Amino acid sequence: MALSSSFIGHFFAFSPLVLGVLIYAVTYVAKRKETVTGTPIGQSFACANCGRRGVREHMLAQAHGGAVSWYCTNCAGH
């Protein structure tokens, strides 16, 4: 059985589309149940007193005059 030039032309015309959809579907199925853990990049806060960096849950906020300053637990107690 010989392959016609028309069949070969259609095969190579649609193969990138089929492969792209297949890769997208496999990636979607593999990643759909993942959850984000940890702190996103750039979401840490610096202590206004000593400069130590930490996530928001480990910092204490103090509002004064409409501004908010973040302090680490060591500096907030002093």
Backbone as numpy.savetxt, mean C-alpha at the origin, in Angstrom:
# Nx Ny Nz CAx CAy CAz Cx Cy Cz
-2.77 -32.05 -40.44 -3.61 -30.88 -40.44 -2.71 -29.64 -40.44
-2.85 -28.83 -41.43 -2.03 -27.62 -41.57 -2.77 -26.43 -40.97
-2.02 -25.54 -40.39 -2.60 -24.33 -39.82 -2.65 -23.26 -40.90
-3.79 -22.65 -41.03 -3.92 -21.60 -42.05 -3.30 -20.30 -41.54
-2.94 -19.47 -42.46 -2.35 -18.18 -42.09 -3.37 -17.30 -41.37
-4.63 -17.47 -41.68 -5.69 -16.71 -41.00 -5.76 -17.09 -39.52
-5.68 -18.39 -39.23 -5.72 -18.85 -37.84 -4.51 -18.35 -37.07
-3.33 -18.41 -37.67 -2.11 -17.94 -37.01 -2.19 -16.44 -36.76
-2.71 -15.70 -37.70 -2.87 -14.26 -37.54 -3.82 -13.91 -36.40
-4.95 -14.61 -36.32 -5.90 -14.36 -35.23 -5.32 -14.79 -33.88
-4.58 -15.88 -33.86 -3.98 -16.35 -32.62 -3.02 -15.31 -32.05
-2.12 -14.80 -32.89 -1.16 -13.82 -32.41 -1.78 -12.45 -32.19
-2.91 -12.17 -32.80 -3.59 -10.90 -32.57 -4.26 -10.86 -31.20
-4.85 -11.97 -30.77 -5.60 -11.99 -29.52 -4.82 -12.56 -28.34
-3.66 -13.15 -28.56 -2.92 -13.75 -27.45 -2.46 -12.73 -26.40
-2.01 -11.52 -26.74 -1.65 -10.56 -25.68 -2.85 -10.18 -24.81
-4.01 -10.02 -25.41 -5.21 -9.69 -24.65 -5.59 -10.83 -23.72
-5.57 -12.05 -24.21 -5.94 -13.20 -23.40 -4.94 -13.39 -22.26
-3.65 -13.27 -22.56 -2.65 -13.42 -21.51 -2.75 -12.30 -20.48
-3.02 -11.09 -20.90 -3.18 -9.98 -19.97 -4.35 -10.18 -19.03
-5.49 -10.60 -19.57 -6.66 -10.87 -18.74 -6.39 -12.03 -17.79
-5.71 -13.05 -18.25 -5.38 -14.20 -17.42 -4.45 -13.79 -16.27
-3.43 -13.00 -16.54 -2.52 -12.54 -15.48 -3.26 -11.66 -14.48
-4.11 -10.77 -14.97 -4.89 -9.91 -14.09 -5.80 -10.74 -13.20
-6.47 -11.73 -13.73 -7.40 -12.56 -12.96 -6.66 -13.36 -11.89
-5.52 -13.94 -12.24 -4.75 -14.71 -11.26 -4.24 -13.80 -10.15
-3.76 -12.61 -10.48 -3.28 -11.66 -9.48 -4.42 -11.21 -8.57
-5.57 -10.95 -9.13 -6.73 -10.53 -8.33 -7.12 -11.62 -7.35
-7.20 -12.86 -7.80 -7.60 -13.96 -6.93 -6.56 -14.16 -5.82
-5.29 -14.00 -6.13 -4.24 -14.21 -5.14 -4.20 -13.09 -4.10
-4.52 -11.86 -4.47 -4.37 -10.71 -3.58 -5.65 -10.24 -2.92
-6.79 -10.77 -3.24 -8.05 -10.19 -2.77 -8.27 -10.35 -1.28
-7.67 -11.32 -0.62 -7.89 -11.54 0.81 -6.79 -10.94 1.68
-5.80 -10.28 1.09 -4.72 -9.70 1.88 -5.20 -8.48 2.64
-4.65 -8.30 3.83 -4.95 -7.13 4.62 -3.66 -6.34 4.83
-3.81 -5.06 5.02 -2.65 -4.20 5.25 -2.34 -4.25 6.74
-1.11 -4.58 7.07 -0.69 -4.60 8.46 0.47 -3.64 8.63
0.59 -3.12 9.82 1.70 -2.21 10.10 1.35 -0.78 9.74
2.33 0.05 9.84 2.17 1.47 9.57 2.52 1.75 8.12
1.63 2.43 7.40 1.98 2.81 6.03 3.20 3.74 6.03
3.92 3.71 4.95 5.11 4.55 4.83 4.72 6.02 4.96
5.45 6.73 5.78 5.19 8.15 5.96 4.16 8.46 7.02
3.68 7.49 7.79 2.66 7.73 8.79 3.21 7.68 10.21
4.44 8.07 10.41 4.99 8.15 11.75 5.03 9.62 12.17
5.07 9.84 13.48 5.07 11.20 14.01 6.34 11.41 14.82
6.87 12.61 14.81 8.07 12.95 15.58 7.65 13.68 16.84
8.32 13.35 17.94 8.07 14.02 19.22 8.48 15.48 19.09
7.64 16.40 19.60 7.93 17.83 19.52 9.07 18.23 20.44
9.40 17.38 21.41 10.45 17.72 22.36 11.79 17.09 21.99
11.82 15.76 21.86 13.10 15.08 21.64 13.31 14.63 20.19
12.26 14.59 19.37 12.40 14.21 17.97 12.27 12.72 17.70
12.05 11.92 18.74 11.90 10.48 18.56 10.65 10.21 17.71
10.78 9.29 16.75 9.67 8.99 15.86 8.90 7.78 16.35
7.59 7.81 16.15 6.75 6.69 16.54 5.41 6.76 15.84
4.66 5.67 15.92 3.33 5.63 15.33 2.38 6.43 16.21
1.26 6.82 15.66 0.32 7.69 16.36 -0.20 7.06 17.64
-0.36 5.74 17.67 -0.88 5.08 18.85 0.08 5.17 20.03
1.37 5.40 19.79 2.36 5.50 20.86 2.71 6.94 21.20
2.03 7.89 20.59 2.30 9.30 20.84 1.10 9.93 21.55
1.35 10.99 22.29 0.29 11.72 22.98 0.16 13.10 22.34
-1.06 13.47 22.01 -1.30 14.76 21.36 -1.63 15.81 22.41
-1.12 17.02 22.21 -1.45 18.15 23.05 -1.82 19.30 22.12
-3.06 19.78 22.26 -3.55 20.87 21.43 -3.33 22.19 22.16
-2.84 23.18 21.43 -2.65 24.52 22.00 -2.79 25.53 20.89
-3.80 26.38 21.05 -4.02 27.45 20.09 -4.40 26.96 18.70
-5.07 25.83 18.58 -5.48 25.29 17.29 -4.44 24.39 16.64
-3.24 24.36 17.19 -2.19 23.49 16.67 -2.09 22.24 17.55
-1.64 21.14 16.96 -1.48 19.90 17.69 -0.02 19.51 17.68
0.51 19.25 18.86 1.89 18.77 18.99 1.84 17.34 19.50
2.73 16.52 18.97 2.79 15.12 19.37 4.01 14.90 20.25
3.83 14.22 21.37 4.90 13.92 22.31 4.99 12.42 22.55
6.23 11.92 22.69 6.40 10.51 23.03 6.04 10.33 24.49
5.90 9.09 24.93 5.48 8.83 26.31 6.54 9.29 27.31
7.81 9.30 26.93 8.86 9.77 27.84 8.75 11.28 28.07
8.52 12.06 27.02 8.49 13.51 27.14 7.13 14.02 27.64
6.07 13.29 27.45 4.75 13.74 27.86 4.61 13.73 29.37
5.33 12.85 30.05 5.24 12.79 31.50 6.07 13.84 32.21
6.96 14.52 31.53 7.84 15.50 32.17 7.25 16.88 32.13
